[in-house]
Amino acid sequence: MDLKSYLNLFALLENPPTTHEENRAFGLSHQALKQKPVKALMAWEDSYVSTLPQPSLGERFSSYLYGTTLILGVLAFILGVLSGLALLSYSGHEPVNVIYFIAMVVFFPLLTMFLTLIAMMRTKRNRSLLVHISPAFWMEKIFSLLPNQTQKDIKELKINPLLLNWIMIKRSQILALLFSLGLFIALISIVVTKDIAFAWSTTLHITPEAFHAFLNTLALPWRELFPDAVPSIELIKHSQYFRLGDSLSKTMIDNASELGEWWKFLACATFFYAIFLRFLLFLLANFGLNRAIEKSTLTLPGATKLLREMNEPIIRTHANNEESVFVPSKENYEQLVHTLDASYDMVQGWAIGKENLVVLNDSMQIITPEFFEVGGSKSLEEDNEILAKSHGEVLFFVKGWEPPTMDFIDYIKELSLKVDKIIVVPVGTAKNNYKIDTSAVDVWDRKLSQLHEPKVWLKR
């Protein structure tokens, strides 16, 4: 489930393209999703998204978001590259202090990731400072530069604050990841193209042994796999730099060939702390966004009503409330059925689609393995194919408000030669819970009286 589908569902629910009957038919055809409301809503959205004006709301908003993220992403990557080049700037006279680079690729990412985790725990708040201090907050500034119609679309879209916060968090991780990639590429580029000398220097009184222990701890994630990427105590001693005059110490000059070995540690530190851990946080943010979309989906206006229409029968019984007051006419059809059985061998409908037949069956609590539409727009060849498949007891639905035609009578005669019993059931519209007026049934009563077919019964 993604943001585009959520937004398209939002647009569809504002002006539903389906009726209660169609929604129930959809629910019956997706019984496996009955206990999975979010997946049911997404499947419904996927079926009717083509009815939305194109491009759809989801496509438009996703395009805006993608464009904005792309612009900020490129800027973040360039900033990362420039920051890396600045931190690794080597004049040839003084070595590059690794402390600055370690701070940028280890401590700064850990700090921002810690703040992000706190922000994830506070996403339910409408306004969270920890969410909005991220670079993604400036997306709305870029949105203000978009065309008027685009801004109008965004303003009309009411996004759940929970969902909006997670969108911000996920985009922030993308930007931070691109920044870190820029740092990593700058490091590799400098190492490949220059003979660079690294050293470490700090005003704090730190012994080489203490610094070695500290770096050994930082290298814990990779020191077993890449032992060469952990600075040795000798390298640390030889690369300690003191700013006492303009010249380098004799020890550093004598071991100049070793000073470039720091790049292995810096590369692994950048990859693990700034890229790998950030990628894991991005996956967590993506998971959180998907969960937020699921929760927000169920709170969309109209979602509960749609699920109810999918999962609840239109009517719960097929008993006719007018049975007790029915007065037979002089031409009353003798072969009447007042209560339908629980199951039939097949159901057919005259100019009634298969989906509608499924809903009718469900509303009347009848079990049957097969549904067929005949008559109406169906060709004679198609009707003959259904006739060839017909057998046993057939429940035959007809539109009660339409009088029987000769085509219908001809088909019933042919069907009676193939099956054991036919129960003709005149029904009303779904809007009226399929109830039909007695006067409309009388029309069918009189017509069937003229048929004189012992296998044809009428449901009263």
C-alpha positions as CSV (number, residue, x, y, z in Angstrom):
1,M,0.0,0.0,0.0
2,D,1.4,3.4,-1.0
3,L,0.6,7.1,-0.7
4,K,-0.7,7.3,-4.2
5,S,-3.4,4.6,-3.6
6,Y,-4.4,6.3,-0.3
7,L,-4.9,9.6,-2.1
8,N,-6.8,8.0,-5.0
9,L,-9.1,6.3,-2.4
10,F,-9.6,9.6,-0.7
11,A,-10.7,11.1,-4.1
12,L,-13.0,8.1,-4.8
13,L,-14.7,8.3,-1.5
14,E,-15.5,11.9,-2.0
15,N,-17.7,11.0,-5.0
16,P,-18.2,7.2,-4.9
17,P,-18.7,5.8,-8.4
18,T,-20.5,2.7,-7.2
19,T,-23.9,1.8,-5.7
20,H,-24.6,-0.2,-2.5
21,E,-25.4,-3.2,-4.7
22,E,-22.1,-2.9,-6.6
23,N,-20.2,-2.6,-3.4
24,R,-21.8,-5.7,-2.0
25,A,-21.0,-7.6,-5.2
26,F,-17.4,-6.5,-4.8
27,G,-17.3,-7.7,-1.2
28,L,-18.8,-11.1,-2.1
29,S,-16.2,-11.5,-4.9
30,H,-13.4,-10.7,-2.4
31,Q,-14.4,-12.8,0.6
32,A,-10.7,-13.5,1.4
33,L,-10.4,-9.8,2.3
34,K,-13.3,-9.6,4.7
35,Q,-11.1,-9.7,7.7
36,K,-8.5,-7.3,6.1
37,P,-10.3,-4.0,5.8
38,V,-7.4,-2.0,4.5
39,K,-6.6,-4.5,1.8
40,A,-10.3,-4.6,0.8
41,L,-10.4,-0.8,0.5
42,M,-7.2,-0.8,-1.6
43,A,-8.6,-3.6,-3.9
44,W,-11.8,-1.5,-4.3
45,E,-9.6,1.6,-5.1
46,D,-7.6,-0.4,-7.7
47,S,-10.9,-1.6,-9.4
48,Y,-12.4,1.9,-9.7
49,V,-9.3,4.3,-9.9
50,S,-9.9,4.4,-13.7
51,T,-13.1,6.4,-13.1
52,L,-11.1,9.3,-11.6
53,P,-10.2,12.3,-13.9
54,Q,-6.7,11.7,-15.2
55,P,-4.1,12.3,-14.0
56,S,-5.6,11.2,-10.6
57,L,-5.1,13.0,-7.3
58,G,-2.6,10.4,-6.2
59,E,-0.6,10.7,-9.4
60,R,-0.6,14.5,-9.2
61,F,0.5,14.7,-5.5
62,S,3.0,11.9,-5.9
63,S,4.5,13.9,-8.8
64,Y,4.7,17.0,-6.7
65,L,6.3,15.1,-3.9
66,Y,8.8,13.4,-6.2
67,G,9.8,16.6,-7.9
68,T,10.3,18.4,-4.6
69,T,12.3,15.5,-3.1
70,L,14.4,15.3,-6.2
71,I,15.3,18.9,-6.0
72,L,16.2,18.8,-2.3
73,G,17.9,15.4,-2.9
74,V,20.2,16.8,-5.5
75,L,21.0,19.8,-3.3
76,A,21.7,17.5,-0.3
77,F,24.0,15.3,-2.4
78,I,26.0,18.3,-3.8
79,L,26.2,19.7,-0.2
80,G,27.6,16.3,1.0
81,V,30.2,16.3,-1.8
82,L,31.3,19.9,-1.1
83,S,31.4,19.2,2.7
84,G,33.5,16.2,2.1
85,L,35.9,18.1,-0.2
86,A,36.2,20.9,2.4
87,L,36.9,18.5,5.3
88,L,39.5,16.6,3.2
89,S,41.1,19.7,1.8
90,Y,44.8,19.1,1.6
91,S,47.3,21.8,0.9
92,G,50.4,19.5,0.9
93,H,51.9,21.2,3.9
94,E,49.6,20.2,6.8
95,P,47.9,16.9,7.1
96,V,44.1,16.5,7.2
97,N,42.7,16.2,10.7
98,V,40.6,13.1,10.8
99,I,38.8,14.3,14.0
100,Y,36.6,16.7,11.9
101,F,35.7,14.0,9.4
102,I,34.9,11.4,12.1
103,A,32.6,14.0,13.8
104,M,30.8,14.5,10.5
105,V,30.3,10.9,9.5
106,V,29.8,9.3,13.0
107,F,28.7,11.7,15.7
108,F,26.5,14.0,13.6
109,P,24.6,11.1,12.0
110,L,24.1,9.4,15.4
111,L,22.7,12.6,16.8
112,T,20.3,13.2,14.0
113,M,19.2,9.6,14.0
114,F,18.6,9.8,17.8
115,L,16.4,12.9,17.2
116,T,14.6,11.1,14.4
117,L,13.8,8.2,16.6
118,I,12.3,10.6,19.2
119,A,10.3,12.3,16.4
120,M,9.0,8.9,15.4
121,M,7.6,8.4,18.9
122,R,6.0,11.8,18.7
123,T,4.4,11.6,15.3
124,K,0.8,11.7,16.7
125,R,1.3,15.3,17.6
126,N,0.0,17.8,15.1
127,R,3.1,20.0,15.5
128,S,6.3,18.4,16.4
129,L,9.5,20.5,16.4
130,L,11.6,17.4,16.0
131,V,9.8,16.6,12.8
132,H,9.9,20.1,11.3
133,I,13.5,20.9,12.0
134,S,14.4,18.4,9.3
135,P,15.2,19.5,5.7
136,A,12.0,18.0,4.5
137,F,10.1,20.7,6.3
138,W,11.2,23.1,3.6
139,M,9.3,21.1,1.0
140,E,6.3,23.4,1.8
141,K,8.5,26.4,0.9
142,I,9.2,24.8,-2.5
143,F,5.5,24.0,-2.9
144,S,4.8,27.7,-2.6
145,L,6.8,28.2,-5.8
146,L,4.6,25.8,-7.8
147,P,1.8,26.9,-10.2
148,N,-1.5,28.1,-8.7
149,Q,-3.4,25.0,-9.7
150,T,-0.9,22.8,-8.0
151,Q,-1.0,24.8,-4.8
152,K,-4.8,24.6,-4.9
153,D,-4.7,20.8,-5.2
154,I,-2.4,20.6,-2.2
155,K,-4.5,22.9,-0.1
156,E,-7.7,21.0,-0.8
157,L,-6.1,17.8,0.2
158,K,-6.7,17.2,3.9
159,I,-3.9,14.8,5.1
160,N,-4.0,13.2,8.5
161,P,-1.4,14.9,10.7
162,L,0.0,11.5,11.7
163,L,0.5,10.7,8.0
164,L,2.0,14.1,7.2
165,N,4.6,13.7,10.0
166,W,5.7,10.3,8.7
167,I,6.0,11.7,5.2
168,M,8.3,14.4,6.5
169,I,10.4,11.8,8.5
170,K,10.8,9.5,5.5
171,R,11.8,12.3,3.2
172,S,14.3,13.6,5.8
173,Q,16.0,10.2,5.8
174,I,16.2,10.2,2.0
175,L,17.9,13.6,2.1
176,A,20.3,12.6,4.9
177,L,21.2,9.4,3.1
178,L,22.0,11.4,-0.1
179,F,24.1,13.8,1.9
180,S,26.1,10.9,3.4
181,L,26.6,9.4,0.0
182,G,28.0,12.7,-1.1
183,L,30.5,12.6,1.8
184,F,31.5,9.0,0.9
185,I,32.0,9.8,-2.8
186,A,34.1,12.8,-1.9
187,L,36.3,10.7,0.4
188,I,36.9,8.0,-2.3
189,S,37.5,10.6,-5.0
190,I,40.1,12.4,-2.9
191,V,41.9,9.2,-1.9
192,V,42.0,8.0,-5.5
193,T,43.1,11.3,-7.0
194,K,45.5,12.6,-4.4
195,D,48.3,11.4,-2.2
196,I,46.7,12.6,1.0
197,A,48.2,12.6,4.5
198,F,45.9,12.1,7.5
199,A,46.6,13.0,11.1
200,W,44.8,13.6,14.3
201,S,45.0,16.6,16.6
202,T,43.0,17.9,19.5
203,T,43.4,20.4,22.3
204,L,42.1,17.8,24.7
205,H,44.7,15.8,26.5
206,I,44.1,12.4,24.9
207,T,46.9,9.8,24.8
208,P,47.4,7.6,21.7
209,E,46.4,4.6,23.8
210,A,43.0,6.1,24.8
211,F,42.4,7.3,21.2
212,H,43.2,3.8,19.9
213,A,40.7,2.2,22.4
214,F,38.1,4.7,21.3
215,L,38.6,4.0,17.6
216,N,38.7,0.3,18.2
217,T,35.2,0.6,19.8
218,L,33.9,2.6,16.8
219,A,35.3,-0.1,14.5
220,L,33.5,-2.9,16.3
221,P,30.9,-3.5,13.5
222,W,33.7,-4.3,10.9
223,R,36.9,-4.9,12.7
224,E,36.6,-8.7,12.4
225,L,35.8,-8.6,8.7
226,F,38.2,-5.8,7.8
227,P,41.0,-5.7,10.4
228,D,43.1,-3.4,8.1
229,A,40.4,-0.8,8.5
230,V,41.2,-0.4,12.2
231,P,44.1,2.1,12.9
232,S,46.9,0.4,14.8
233,I,48.4,1.9,17.9
234,E,51.6,2.6,15.9
235,L,49.7,4.5,13.2
236,I,47.9,6.6,15.8
237,K,51.2,7.4,17.5
238,H,52.9,8.3,14.3
239,S,50.0,10.5,13.0
240,Q,49.5,12.6,16.1
241,Y,49.9,16.2,15.1
242,F,51.0,19.1,17.3
243,R,50.7,22.7,16.1
244,L,54.1,23.8,17.3
245,G,55.5,25.9,14.5
246,D,55.1,25.5,10.8
247,S,57.0,22.3,10.3
248,L,55.9,18.7,10.8
249,S,57.5,16.5,13.4
250,K,60.3,14.3,12.3
251,T,58.3,11.2,13.3
252,M,55.5,12.1,11.0
253,I,57.9,12.8,8.1
254,D,59.7,9.5,8.6
255,N,56.3,7.6,8.6
256,A,54.6,9.7,5.9
257,S,53.9,6.6,3.8
258,E,51.7,5.2,6.6
259,L,49.5,8.4,7.1
260,G,47.3,7.6,4.1
261,E,46.1,4.4,5.7
262,W,43.6,6.3,7.7
263,W,41.2,6.3,4.7
264,K,40.2,2.7,5.2
265,F,38.9,3.5,8.7
266,L,37.2,6.7,7.5
267,A,35.6,4.9,4.6
268,C,34.2,2.1,6.8
269,A,33.0,4.6,9.4
270,T,31.2,6.6,6.7
271,F,29.6,3.6,5.2
272,F,28.5,2.0,8.4
273,Y,27.4,5.0,10.6
274,A,26.3,7.5,7.9
275,I,25.0,5.2,5.2
276,F,24.1,1.8,6.5
277,L,22.5,2.9,9.8
278,R,20.7,5.7,8.0
279,F,19.4,3.2,5.4
280,L,18.0,1.1,8.3
281,L,16.3,4.2,9.7
282,F,14.9,4.9,6.3
283,L,13.4,1.4,6.2
284,L,12.0,2.0,9.6
285,A,10.5,5.3,8.5
286,N,9.1,3.6,5.4
287,F,7.5,1.0,7.6
288,G,6.1,3.7,9.9
289,L,4.7,5.6,6.9
290,N,2.9,2.4,5.6
291,R,1.4,1.8,9.1
292,A,0.3,5.4,9.2
293,I,-1.3,5.1,5.8
294,E,-3.2,2.0,7.0
295,K,-4.4,3.7,10.1
296,S,-5.4,6.8,8.1
297,T,-7.2,4.8,5.5
298,L,-9.7,3.5,8.0
299,T,-10.4,7.1,9.2
300,L,-11.1,8.5,5.7
301,P,-14.7,9.9,5.4
302,G,-16.8,7.2,3.8
303,A,-14.4,4.3,4.4
304,T,-16.5,2.8,7.2
305,K,-19.7,3.1,5.2
306,L,-18.0,1.4,2.2
307,L,-16.8,-1.5,4.3
308,R,-20.2,-1.9,5.7
309,E,-21.8,-2.0,2.3
310,M,-19.2,-4.6,1.2
311,N,-19.6,-6.9,4.1
312,E,-23.3,-6.7,5.1
313,P,-26.1,-8.2,3.1
314,I,-28.5,-5.6,1.6
315,I,-31.4,-7.4,3.3
316,R,-31.2,-10.2,5.9
317,T,-34.2,-12.3,4.9
318,H,-36.2,-13.3,1.9
319,A,-39.5,-13.5,3.7
320,N,-42.3,-11.5,2.1
321,N,-44.1,-9.2,4.5
322,E,-47.1,-9.1,2.2
323,E,-47.7,-12.9,2.2
324,S,-50.3,-12.7,4.9
325,V,-52.4,-10.1,3.1
326,F,-52.1,-11.5,-0.4
327,V,-55.5,-12.1,-2.0
328,P,-55.3,-14.4,-5.1
329,S,-56.9,-13.2,-8.3
330,K,-59.2,-15.3,-10.4
331,E,-56.4,-16.1,-12.7
332,N,-54.0,-16.9,-9.8
333,Y,-51.1,-19.1,-10.9
334,E,-51.5,-22.4,-9.1
335,Q,-47.8,-23.3,-8.9
336,L,-46.7,-20.9,-6.2
337,V,-43.7,-20.8,-3.9
338,H,-43.9,-18.7,-0.7
339,T,-40.6,-19.7,0.9
340,L,-37.4,-20.3,-1.0
341,D,-35.2,-23.3,-0.2
342,A,-31.7,-22.8,1.3
343,S,-29.9,-23.9,-1.9
344,Y,-30.4,-24.5,-5.6
345,D,-28.4,-26.1,-8.4
346,M,-27.9,-22.9,-10.2
347,V,-29.2,-19.3,-10.4
348,Q,-30.1,-17.5,-13.6
349,G,-31.2,-13.9,-14.2
350,W,-33.0,-12.4,-17.1
351,A,-30.9,-9.3,-18.1
352,I,-29.4,-9.3,-14.6
353,G,-25.6,-9.3,-14.4
354,K,-23.7,-12.0,-12.6
355,E,-22.5,-9.6,-9.9
356,N,-26.1,-8.5,-9.2
357,L,-27.2,-12.2,-9.0
358,V,-24.5,-12.8,-6.4
359,V,-25.8,-9.9,-4.3
360,L,-29.4,-11.1,-4.7
361,N,-28.4,-14.6,-3.6
362,D,-26.5,-13.2,-0.6
363,S,-29.4,-10.9,0.4
364,M,-31.8,-13.9,0.3
365,Q,-29.3,-16.2,2.1
366,I,-29.4,-18.8,-0.7
367,I,-26.5,-21.1,-1.6
368,T,-25.7,-22.0,-5.2
369,P,-22.6,-23.0,-7.1
370,E,-23.3,-21.3,-10.4
371,F,-24.6,-17.9,-11.7
372,F,-25.6,-17.1,-15.2
373,E,-27.0,-14.0,-17.0
374,V,-29.3,-14.7,-19.9
375,G,-31.5,-12.6,-22.2
376,G,-31.0,-8.8,-22.5
377,S,-27.8,-8.0,-24.3
378,K,-26.8,-11.7,-24.5
379,S,-26.8,-13.3,-27.9
380,L,-28.9,-16.3,-28.9
381,E,-25.7,-18.4,-29.0
382,E,-24.7,-17.4,-25.5
383,D,-28.2,-18.3,-24.2
384,N,-28.0,-21.7,-25.9
385,E,-24.6,-22.3,-24.2
386,I,-26.3,-21.6,-20.8
387,L,-29.2,-23.9,-21.7
388,A,-26.8,-26.7,-22.4
389,K,-25.2,-26.3,-19.0
390,S,-28.6,-26.1,-17.1
391,H,-29.7,-28.9,-14.8
392,G,-31.6,-29.6,-11.5
393,E,-33.5,-26.9,-9.8
394,V,-33.0,-23.4,-11.2
395,L,-33.7,-20.2,-9.3
396,F,-34.6,-17.6,-12.0
397,F,-34.6,-13.9,-11.1
398,V,-36.4,-11.4,-13.2
399,K,-36.9,-7.6,-13.0
400,G,-40.4,-7.5,-11.5
401,W,-41.1,-4.0,-12.7
402,E,-40.6,-5.0,-16.3
403,P,-43.4,-7.2,-18.0
404,P,-42.4,-10.6,-19.4
405,T,-41.5,-10.6,-23.1
406,M,-41.9,-13.3,-25.7
407,D,-38.1,-13.8,-25.6
408,F,-38.4,-14.6,-22.0
409,I,-41.3,-17.0,-22.5
410,D,-39.4,-18.8,-25.3
411,Y,-36.3,-19.2,-23.1
412,I,-38.3,-20.5,-20.2
413,K,-39.9,-23.1,-22.4
414,E,-36.5,-24.2,-23.7
415,L,-35.1,-24.2,-20.1
416,S,-38.0,-26.4,-18.8
417,L,-36.9,-29.1,-21.2
418,K,-33.4,-29.2,-19.6
419,V,-34.1,-28.9,-15.9
420,D,-36.3,-30.4,-13.1
421,K,-37.8,-27.2,-11.7
422,I,-37.7,-23.5,-12.4
423,I,-38.7,-20.9,-9.7
424,V,-39.3,-17.5,-11.2
425,V,-38.6,-14.8,-8.6
426,P,-39.7,-11.2,-9.6
427,V,-37.5,-8.7,-7.6
428,G,-37.4,-4.9,-7.2
429,T,-34.3,-2.6,-7.1
430,A,-31.5,-2.7,-4.6
431,K,-32.6,0.7,-3.5
432,N,-35.9,-0.8,-2.3
433,N,-34.2,-3.9,-0.8
434,Y,-35.5,-5.9,-3.8
435,K,-39.1,-5.6,-2.6
436,I,-41.6,-5.7,-5.4
437,D,-45.3,-4.5,-5.5
438,T,-48.0,-7.2,-5.6
439,S,-49.5,-5.6,-8.7
440,A,-46.2,-6.1,-10.5
441,V,-46.1,-9.8,-9.5
442,D,-49.7,-10.1,-10.7
443,V,-48.5,-9.3,-14.2
444,W,-46.0,-12.2,-14.1
445,D,-48.7,-14.4,-12.4
446,R,-51.1,-13.9,-15.4
447,K,-48.4,-14.5,-18.0
448,L,-47.2,-17.7,-16.4
449,S,-50.8,-18.9,-16.1
450,Q,-50.9,-18.8,-19.9
451,L,-47.7,-20.9,-20.2
452,H,-49.1,-24.1,-18.7
453,E,-45.7,-25.4,-17.9
454,P,-45.7,-27.8,-14.9
455,K,-42.0,-27.2,-14.2
456,V,-42.3,-23.5,-13.8
457,W,-43.2,-22.0,-10.4
458,L,-43.7,-18.5,-9.2
459,K,-42.3,-16.9,-6.0
460,R,-44.9,-14.9,-4.2
